Amino acid sequence: MIMKKQFLFAALAIATLFTACSKEEELSKNEGTTPVNFVIGGIGARTATTLSEEVYSTVFEANDQIGIYATGGATIKNQLLTVTAGEDETLTLTGDAIEYEQGLETTFKAYYPYVEGNGETVTMTVGDQANGIDNYDFVIATPDAISTETQVTLNFQHKLAMVQVQVAGSIGETATSVTLKNVKPSVTWNVEANSFGEAYGEAIDITMYRIDSTNNIYVALVPVQTITNSAAMFSTTIGNKIYTFKPNSEVSLTANQVSKFKITIAEEVEMTTVSIGNFNIAGWTYSESVFEDFEEPTEETVPAIELISTQDFTNATLGTNTYGGHTNLPDAGWAQIGSTFSEVSLNNGTLTIKNTASPSNWYQAGVAYRSENITKQAYYKLSLNLACDTSENTQGLVLRVYKYDTEQSKFISLNIDKYPIARAEKWEYDIDLSEVPVGYPIIIGIGVKTVSELNTTYSITNMTMVEIQE
């Protein structure tokens, strides 16, 4: 669940009062100690100017979890406090009461998002951010020490770096995804020393969050680090092309700072330009330098996706569908779905179906194929060679395609009800999978029509299903 909202709109400064306990009487349970209230001073309306002069803003939400440390008049290690919304939508911090010994200088430190443990360090490891950056917005507050006060103001500050990239140009404006490449994902905060080590971990690629679809702007949060000129920094896939960008010199990513990039991909690759500018985020460090020294982007054609390849079909074997029904195949591959009314085999790239009795439905005398999960919405071409052991020009087979409907939680037909002519021929059909849900398979069913002549053998070879690329 996303615990803070990242908005792109005019900044709104709000200071909200929090208490460390939900009940007043619990705050003074220990004689000689002083209860503490916390004021969240805001993350300081995080701002990052875009071309439309809009801004980012970060706010806390109900159910956000904050970790508290204390030394001096109290010893607290990573105590969990949770942001809770009351009936009037007022936000409070709930959890065990936080107290310290009166008169002793006490230092509090706080951070978000909360990580379980009671050690002296907190580690943040970033990952895929396609659905948002909030879970990785590592912020800390280190207020001045107190000795008699009962209120502590927590002014949180961002400790990761933000990377923002705008994809523009006649080709670039059609991009829908950007990957930040070769990033070290982890950083550790030493709480006592209030220091951060260098970013570490095996370099990963991060899908960035599309925060502004109108201007095609993407963002990601990463530990402070330097991107070298020996590796690619950005890539975006547009149609069947992958555009990859590598800097000619190092790019430094700084805490509390947005590094702004703009990639322009025009009709001619040599017209592509990339620029980077750093700008301040409400009280953060500021740099006006602009980095433009990038190599020409490499352009790579993305291979067409093969849901069924020639090799797949040649090496395929036929399983038995013990679960019943053509839409209930548990695993990817081919399975016989009707044994009472047909004899079916799949060997060395030849699928044969012989109708030995008259079925009431096509799937009582046929097979079904469950694909791997779809990774790209597109149009696909299904091709096959079909032969029949009779010379009659009868239409004997049914072919149907099913997609998964997430609302109904079941497979439904794409309304493709094709009857291939039962004689030797090449058969092709364009199948629209441009709106099927990604991450789910499709199912192809092939069976004998109920009116077909009995004991007719149909043979299918050279079956493929390949993405149609423009």
Backbone torsions as a table, in degrees:
resi	resn	phi	psi	omega
1	MET	NA	133.1	-179.9
2	ILE	-73.1	127.6	-170.8
3	MET	-99.4	-15.8	173.0
4	LYS	-137.0	145.4	179.8
5	LYS	-94.4	134.0	172.8
6	GLN	-102.0	114.1	-177.7
7	PHE	-109.4	150.2	175.4
8	LEU	-115.4	87.0	-177.1
9	PHE	-163.0	177.6	-176.2
10	ALA	-58.6	138.4	-175.1
11	ALA	-65.4	141.5	177.0
12	LEU	-130.2	115.1	-177.0
13	ALA	-91.4	120.6	179.9
14	ILE	-133.3	129.8	173.6
15	ALA	-105.5	127.9	-176.3
16	THR	-120.3	134.9	-179.3
17	LEU	-88.8	132.8	178.3
18	PHE	-123.4	148.8	169.7
19	THR	-114.4	154.8	-177.1
20	ALA	-86.9	6.3	178.8
21	CYS	-154.2	148.3	-174.9
22	SER	-85.5	-11.1	-178.2
23	LYS	-126.3	128.7	-176.2
24	GLU	-57.6	-40.2	-173.0
25	GLU	-71.1	-15.3	-178.6
26	GLU	-81.7	-14.9	-170.9
27	LEU	-71.6	-27.3	-176.1
28	SER	-115.4	41.6	-174.8
29	LYS	-74.2	-21.0	-178.9
30	ASN	-111.7	119.0	-178.5
31	GLU	-64.6	137.9	178.3
32	GLY	87.2	0.7	177.1
33	THR	-112.4	159.8	-178.1
34	THR	-114.2	123.5	177.2
35	PRO	-73.0	153.9	-176.4
36	VAL	-122.8	131.4	168.4
37	ASN	-101.9	147.0	179.9
38	PHE	-114.3	134.8	171.8
39	VAL	-108.3	121.3	175.0
40	ILE	-81.5	108.0	-176.6
41	GLY	-77.4	8.6	-179.5
42	GLY	86.2	161.4	175.7
43	ILE	-90.2	11.0	175.5
44	GLY	73.1	61.9	179.3
45	ALA	16.9	84.9	-178.1
46	ARG	-60.5	123.3	-175.8
47	THR	-124.3	141.0	175.5
48	ALA	-147.4	106.6	-173.4
49	THR	-69.5	133.7	175.7
50	THR	-110.8	-175.3	-179.0
51	LEU	-60.7	-30.0	179.4
52	SER	-92.4	8.6	178.7
53	GLU	57.6	36.3	171.0
54	GLU	-91.5	171.2	-175.7
55	VAL	-135.6	158.1	173.1
56	TYR	-88.5	149.8	173.6
57	SER	-141.8	137.4	179.7
58	THR	-117.1	131.4	178.1
59	VAL	-134.4	154.4	173.5
60	PHE	-81.3	151.9	-179.9
61	GLU	-129.0	162.3	174.1
62	ALA	-56.0	140.0	179.3
63	ASN	82.9	-4.0	170.4
64	ASP	-59.9	145.4	-178.6
65	GLN	-118.9	129.0	-176.0
66	ILE	-119.7	139.7	176.9
67	GLY	-100.6	137.6	-178.5
68	ILE	-119.7	133.7	172.0
69	TYR	-119.2	150.5	175.8
70	ALA	-149.2	144.1	174.8
71	THR	-136.9	159.1	-179.4
72	GLY	100.8	-108.2	-179.4
73	GLY	-77.4	0.6	176.1
74	ALA	-153.8	147.6	175.1
75	THR	-116.8	104.4	-178.0
76	ILE	-128.1	128.3	179.2
77	LYS	-121.5	106.7	171.1
78	ASN	57.5	46.8	176.2
79	GLN	-73.8	134.2	-177.1
80	LEU	-85.3	127.7	169.4
81	LEU	-123.2	139.0	-175.9
82	THR	-115.7	133.3	175.4
83	VAL	-73.3	123.6	-176.3
84	THR	-125.2	138.8	178.9
85	ALA	-97.9	130.8	176.9
86	GLY	-85.8	-178.1	-178.8
87	GLU	-62.7	-31.1	178.3
88	ASP	-91.3	14.5	178.5
89	GLU	70.0	9.0	173.4
90	THR	-70.2	136.1	-178.2
91	LEU	-95.0	135.5	175.8
92	THR	-133.6	158.8	173.7
93	LEU	-96.1	121.0	-179.0
94	THR	-113.3	150.3	-179.4
95	GLY	154.6	-170.7	177.5
96	ASP	-62.6	145.2	179.9
97	ALA	-59.2	142.7	177.5
98	ILE	-111.0	120.1	-177.5
99	GLU	-133.6	157.4	175.0
100	TYR	-140.4	161.7	-176.0
101	GLU	-74.8	121.0	-174.5
102	GLN	-59.9	134.9	178.0
103	GLY	93.4	-17.6	178.3
104	LEU	-94.1	132.7	179.0
105	GLU	-63.0	126.4	-174.4
106	THR	-129.8	135.4	179.9
107	THR	-113.4	128.7	176.3
108	PHE	-109.8	146.8	173.5
109	LYS	-138.0	144.5	-178.1
110	ALA	-138.4	156.3	178.8
111	TYR	-152.0	163.4	174.7
112	TYR	-145.1	145.7	-2.6
113	PRO	-82.2	152.5	-175.3
114	TYR	-66.1	137.9	176.3
115	VAL	-124.6	129.0	-178.2
116	GLU	-62.8	147.4	178.5
117	GLY	135.3	166.1	179.2
118	ASN	-133.7	31.1	180.0
119	GLY	-86.3	-172.8	-177.7
120	GLU	-91.9	-0.4	-178.9
121	THR	-132.6	158.0	175.5
122	VAL	-129.7	129.4	-178.7
123	THR	-111.7	134.5	174.0
124	MET	-114.1	128.5	176.0
125	THR	-123.2	118.4	-177.5
126	VAL	-85.5	161.3	178.9
127	GLY	-148.6	-155.2	-178.7
128	ASP	-57.6	134.9	-177.0
129	GLN	-125.7	26.6	-178.6
130	ALA	-59.9	-31.4	-176.8
131	ASN	-99.9	5.4	178.3
132	GLY	141.6	160.8	-176.1
133	ILE	-107.2	-5.3	-169.0
134	ASP	-60.9	-37.5	-177.5
135	ASN	-67.8	-11.2	-178.4
136	TYR	-116.1	10.6	-179.2
137	ASP	-82.7	84.1	-175.2
138	PHE	-76.8	112.2	180.0
139	VAL	-125.1	147.5	178.4
140	ILE	-133.6	155.5	175.2
141	ALA	-128.5	130.2	-178.6
142	THR	-131.0	75.5	-177.7
143	PRO	-68.8	165.3	177.0
144	ASP	-65.0	153.3	178.9
145	ALA	-65.1	151.1	177.4
146	ILE	-126.7	160.5	177.1
147	SER	-134.9	-23.6	179.1
148	THR	-131.9	-14.7	-174.6
149	GLU	-69.1	155.9	177.3
150	THR	-114.0	3.5	179.4
151	GLN	-132.4	134.3	179.1
152	VAL	-122.0	127.6	177.2
153	THR	-92.9	124.8	-179.4
154	LEU	-102.3	101.0	175.3
155	ASN	-95.6	101.3	-176.6
156	PHE	-76.9	148.7	179.3
157	GLN	-138.1	139.8	-179.2
158	HIS	-69.6	136.5	-179.1
159	LYS	-115.9	-2.4	172.1
160	LEU	-101.8	173.8	176.8
161	ALA	-102.3	143.2	175.6
162	MET	-104.3	132.6	174.6
163	VAL	-109.1	126.3	177.7
164	GLN	-122.6	134.9	178.1
165	VAL	-135.4	135.2	174.2
166	GLN	-108.8	131.5	178.6
167	VAL	-105.6	116.7	-174.4
168	ALA	-128.5	-180.0	-179.9
169	GLY	99.7	164.2	-175.7
170	SER	-60.7	-30.7	175.1
171	ILE	-93.5	-44.3	-175.3
172	GLY	-61.0	-32.9	-177.4
173	GLU	-68.0	-11.2	177.2
174	THR	-91.4	-2.7	178.6
175	ALA	-66.6	145.7	177.7
176	THR	-125.4	2.6	-179.2
177	SER	-157.4	142.5	177.2
178	VAL	-133.9	140.2	178.0
179	THR	-113.2	128.5	171.6
180	LEU	-90.0	122.5	-167.4
181	LYS	-108.5	154.9	170.2
182	ASN	57.6	50.4	-178.5
183	VAL	-106.2	132.4	171.3
184	LYS	-74.9	126.9	-165.2
185	PRO	-91.6	-13.7	-168.3
186	SER	-120.1	150.0	173.3
187	VAL	-150.1	148.7	-177.0
188	THR	-121.8	133.0	177.4
189	TRP	-98.8	120.5	172.2
190	ASN	-85.1	109.5	-170.4
191	VAL	-65.7	-48.3	-176.4
192	GLU	-61.6	-45.8	-178.7
193	ALA	-82.6	-11.8	-175.7
194	ASN	51.1	52.7	-178.0
195	SER	-134.7	156.4	179.2
196	PHE	-117.5	135.4	173.9
197	GLY	-79.0	-179.8	177.5
198	GLU	-73.6	153.4	175.4
199	ALA	-61.2	144.5	-178.0
200	TYR	-146.7	176.2	-179.2
201	GLY	103.9	157.3	178.1
202	GLU	-61.9	133.3	-176.7
203	ALA	-58.8	138.4	-179.3
204	ILE	-127.9	167.2	172.0
205	ASP	-105.4	138.1	-176.4
206	ILE	-121.4	123.5	171.5
207	THR	-72.6	124.1	-174.2
208	MET	-83.3	160.7	-179.0
209	TYR	-89.9	126.7	178.2
210	ARG	-82.0	94.8	-173.3
211	ILE	-86.1	-21.8	-178.4
212	ASP	-139.8	99.4	-177.7
213	SER	-74.1	-27.5	-179.4
214	THR	-63.8	-45.8	180.0
215	ASN	-99.9	4.8	177.3
216	ASN	55.5	56.8	-177.9
217	ILE	-110.5	137.0	-178.0
218	TYR	-125.9	147.0	-179.9
219	VAL	-135.5	157.4	173.8
220	ALA	-154.9	150.1	176.2
221	LEU	-107.5	132.7	-178.1
222	VAL	-141.8	157.8	174.1
223	PRO	-62.5	156.0	176.4
224	VAL	-59.2	131.1	-178.5
225	GLN	-170.6	174.0	177.2
226	THR	-115.7	127.2	175.8
227	ILE	-88.7	118.9	-175.9
228	THR	-79.1	167.6	179.1
229	ASN	-88.5	10.2	-179.4
230	SER	-97.0	-3.5	-176.6
231	ALA	-137.5	156.8	177.8
232	ALA	-66.6	148.4	-179.8
233	MET	-110.3	-38.5	-180.0
234	PHE	-131.6	151.5	167.4
235	SER	-146.1	148.7	174.9
236	THR	-143.4	140.4	179.4
237	THR	-103.0	123.9	178.4
238	ILE	-128.6	115.1	-174.2
239	GLY	63.4	-125.3	178.8
240	ASN	-106.8	24.4	179.7
241	LYS	-119.3	139.6	172.6
242	ILE	-109.4	122.2	177.4
243	TYR	-103.7	125.3	-176.1
244	THR	-122.3	137.8	-174.7
245	PHE	-122.3	132.9	-179.9
246	LYS	-131.1	132.2	-179.5
247	PRO	-75.4	152.3	175.0
248	ASN	-80.9	-19.5	178.3
249	SER	-140.3	174.1	-174.7
250	GLU	-66.6	148.9	174.8
251	VAL	-122.3	121.5	-178.8
252	SER	-96.0	131.7	177.2
253	LEU	-108.5	124.4	-168.2
254	THR	-115.7	144.9	177.5
255	ALA	-61.2	145.9	177.8
256	ASN	63.8	20.5	-175.2
257	GLN	-136.7	142.3	174.9
258	VAL	-96.7	127.3	171.1
259	SER	-99.9	119.3	-171.9
260	LYS	-104.5	124.8	179.3
261	PHE	-117.9	151.9	172.6
262	LYS	-136.9	124.0	179.9
263	ILE	-111.4	122.9	178.1
264	THR	-113.0	115.3	-179.9
265	ILE	-113.4	105.8	-178.9
266	ALA	-99.6	-175.4	-178.1
267	GLU	-59.7	-38.7	178.5
268	GLU	-98.7	126.2	-177.0
269	VAL	-58.9	-35.8	-177.2
270	GLU	-67.6	-10.7	178.3
271	MET	-88.8	-5.1	-178.2
272	THR	-64.9	133.1	177.2
273	THR	-128.9	151.5	177.3
274	VAL	-134.0	135.8	176.9
275	SER	-138.2	157.0	178.1
276	ILE	-137.2	137.2	175.2
277	GLY	-136.3	144.3	178.0
278	ASN	-107.8	136.6	179.3
279	PHE	-142.3	161.4	-169.7
280	ASN	-73.7	148.3	172.1
281	ILE	-120.6	100.9	176.3
282	ALA	23.4	84.3	177.0
283	GLY	88.1	1.1	178.8
284	TRP	-88.1	171.9	176.8
285	THR	-66.4	157.0	-172.5
286	TYR	-134.6	136.5	176.0
287	SER	-138.3	132.1	-179.9
288	GLU	-99.2	2.3	-178.6
289	SER	-66.0	146.2	-179.8
290	VAL	-120.3	126.5	-178.9
291	PHE	-102.3	121.5	-178.4
292	GLU	-130.0	5.7	-173.1
293	ASP	-88.2	76.9	178.4
294	PHE	-113.7	148.0	171.8
295	GLU	-67.5	160.3	171.5
296	GLU	-60.4	139.0	-177.9
297	PRO	-66.8	143.6	172.0
298	THR	-80.3	148.0	-179.4
299	GLU	-124.1	123.9	-176.0
300	GLU	-127.9	133.3	177.5
301	THR	-79.1	128.4	179.2
302	VAL	-78.6	126.0	178.3
303	PRO	-60.5	145.8	177.1
304	ALA	-63.4	140.1	178.0
305	ILE	-73.9	132.9	179.2
306	GLU	-112.5	102.3	175.2
307	LEU	-70.4	-34.2	171.5
308	ILE	-134.6	113.9	177.6
309	SER	-97.4	165.1	177.7
310	THR	-57.1	-43.3	-179.4
311	GLN	-67.2	-39.5	178.3
312	ASP	-57.2	-46.1	-176.3
313	PHE	-70.3	-37.5	-179.9
314	THR	-64.5	-37.7	-176.3
315	ASN	-92.9	-1.4	-174.9
316	ALA	-69.6	148.6	171.9
317	THR	-123.0	163.4	-174.4
318	LEU	-104.8	122.7	175.7
319	GLY	-97.4	176.1	178.4
320	THR	-109.0	128.4	-180.0
321	ASN	-82.1	96.1	-178.8
322	THR	-82.6	-8.0	-178.1
323	TYR	-87.7	-15.1	178.0
324	GLY	82.8	135.4	175.5
325	GLY	85.4	145.1	-175.8
326	HIS	-73.8	-17.9	179.2
327	THR	-100.1	11.9	-177.6
328	ASN	-115.8	25.9	178.5
329	LEU	-70.6	125.2	-175.4
330	PRO	-79.4	-23.9	-174.6
331	ASP	-131.4	159.7	176.7
332	ALA	-66.8	144.0	178.3
333	GLY	127.6	-171.8	-177.1
334	TRP	-97.3	145.2	177.1
335	ALA	-149.1	144.5	173.5
336	GLN	-77.4	131.5	-178.1
337	ILE	-114.0	-6.2	177.2
338	GLY	-141.8	113.3	-177.6
339	SER	-110.4	-20.5	-177.1
340	THR	-73.3	-32.1	-172.6
341	PHE	-110.3	3.3	-175.6
342	SER	-153.4	161.3	169.1
343	GLU	-114.9	123.7	-173.2
344	VAL	-128.2	143.3	175.3
345	SER	-148.4	155.3	176.2
346	LEU	-142.7	103.5	-175.9
347	ASN	-140.5	132.9	174.0
348	ASN	51.8	38.6	175.2
349	GLY	81.5	15.4	176.5
350	THR	-124.7	119.8	177.0
351	LEU	-100.7	121.0	179.6
352	THR	-117.7	138.3	177.0
353	ILE	-131.6	123.0	178.2
354	LYS	-120.9	121.9	-179.8
355	ASN	-84.6	112.1	-177.3
356	THR	-95.9	-11.0	177.8
357	ALA	-153.3	168.0	-177.0
358	SER	-89.2	111.5	179.1
359	PRO	-81.2	157.9	174.4
360	SER	-85.6	-20.4	174.9
361	ASN	-138.9	151.7	-175.4
362	TRP	-59.0	-34.5	-174.4
363	TYR	-75.1	-4.1	173.8
364	GLN	-82.8	-5.5	179.2
365	ALA	-141.3	61.7	-175.9
366	GLY	-165.6	-162.8	-178.2
367	VAL	-135.2	166.1	175.5
368	ALA	-140.7	150.4	179.3
369	TYR	-124.1	126.5	174.6
370	ARG	-104.6	123.3	-178.4
371	SER	-79.7	170.9	165.8
372	GLU	-68.2	167.4	-179.8
373	ASN	-61.4	137.0	179.8
374	ILE	-67.5	131.8	179.4
375	THR	-108.8	-9.9	-177.9
376	LYS	-150.0	130.5	174.8
377	GLN	-79.5	123.0	-175.4
378	ALA	-166.0	-179.9	171.0
379	TYR	-94.8	140.6	-179.7
380	TYR	-126.7	148.7	177.1
381	LYS	-107.7	121.2	176.4
382	LEU	-97.5	121.6	-176.8
383	SER	-126.4	146.4	175.9
384	LEU	-162.1	157.9	169.7
385	ASN	-102.9	133.7	-176.1
386	LEU	-123.8	131.3	177.0
387	ALA	-130.8	155.5	-179.3
388	CYS	-136.7	146.1	-176.6
389	ASP	-85.8	8.1	172.6
390	THR	-115.1	158.8	-178.4
391	SER	-92.3	-5.4	-177.9
392	GLU	-74.2	142.3	-179.3
393	ASN	-87.9	67.6	-178.8
394	THR	-100.5	152.9	175.6
395	GLN	-96.7	102.9	-167.6
396	GLY	-107.5	-20.5	-174.2
397	LEU	-113.8	151.8	173.9
398	VAL	-112.8	136.6	174.3
399	LEU	-127.5	126.7	178.6
400	ARG	-132.7	153.0	-179.9
401	VAL	-124.4	136.6	-177.2
402	TYR	-124.3	137.9	173.8
403	LYS	-112.6	162.3	178.7
404	TYR	-88.8	128.4	177.6
405	ASP	-99.0	111.9	-174.9
406	THR	-69.1	-28.2	179.5
407	GLU	-73.7	-38.9	179.9
408	GLN	-91.3	-9.4	-179.5
409	SER	56.2	45.5	176.9
410	LYS	-161.1	166.5	177.2
411	PHE	-82.9	137.9	177.2
412	ILE	-129.2	153.6	-177.8
413	SER	-71.3	143.6	172.4
414	LEU	-83.7	11.2	-179.8
415	ASN	64.4	28.3	172.3
416	ILE	-97.0	112.4	-178.2
417	ASP	-129.0	81.3	-171.2
418	LYS	-100.8	138.8	179.4
419	TYR	-116.3	92.5	178.5
420	PRO	-61.0	143.2	177.4
421	ILE	-70.7	132.2	-171.7
422	ALA	-84.2	65.9	171.5
423	ARG	-154.4	167.5	-175.5
424	ALA	-59.8	119.9	178.8
425	GLU	-166.3	162.3	171.6
426	LYS	-91.5	129.6	-176.5
427	TRP	-125.4	130.3	-179.3
428	GLU	-134.0	147.4	178.4
429	TYR	-150.8	131.4	177.0
430	ASP	-83.9	127.2	-176.6
431	ILE	-115.4	123.6	-177.3
432	ASP	-85.3	105.6	174.8
433	LEU	-113.5	26.8	-176.3
434	SER	-73.4	-14.2	-179.2
435	GLU	-124.6	11.8	178.0
436	VAL	-76.3	150.7	-179.2
437	PRO	-70.7	130.9	176.5
438	VAL	-69.8	142.7	179.6
439	GLY	96.3	3.5	177.7
440	TYR	-128.4	153.9	179.5
441	PRO	-83.8	173.0	165.3
442	ILE	-114.4	164.4	177.9
443	ILE	-127.6	133.0	176.4
444	ILE	-111.8	126.2	178.3
445	GLY	-113.2	137.2	177.2
446	ILE	-131.7	124.9	-179.6
447	GLY	-151.5	175.2	-175.7
448	VAL	-92.5	134.7	175.9
449	LYS	-63.1	152.4	-177.6
450	THR	-68.6	-20.1	-177.2
451	VAL	-97.3	2.3	-176.0
452	SER	-68.0	153.2	177.7
453	GLU	-65.5	133.4	-177.6
454	LEU	-65.6	155.2	177.6
455	ASN	58.3	31.7	173.1
456	THR	-95.1	132.7	-179.1
457	THR	-104.9	126.0	177.6
458	TYR	-108.9	137.7	-179.0
459	SER	-123.4	127.5	179.1
460	ILE	-116.9	128.4	178.2
461	THR	-133.2	167.2	174.5
462	ASN	53.1	45.1	-179.2
463	MET	-88.0	127.3	177.5
464	THR	-138.7	157.9	171.8
465	MET	-141.9	107.3	-168.5
466	VAL	-128.4	142.0	178.3
467	GLU	-59.0	137.3	175.4
468	ILE	-89.7	116.2	-179.5
469	GLN	-100.9	141.4	179.1
470	GLU	-71.7	NA	NA
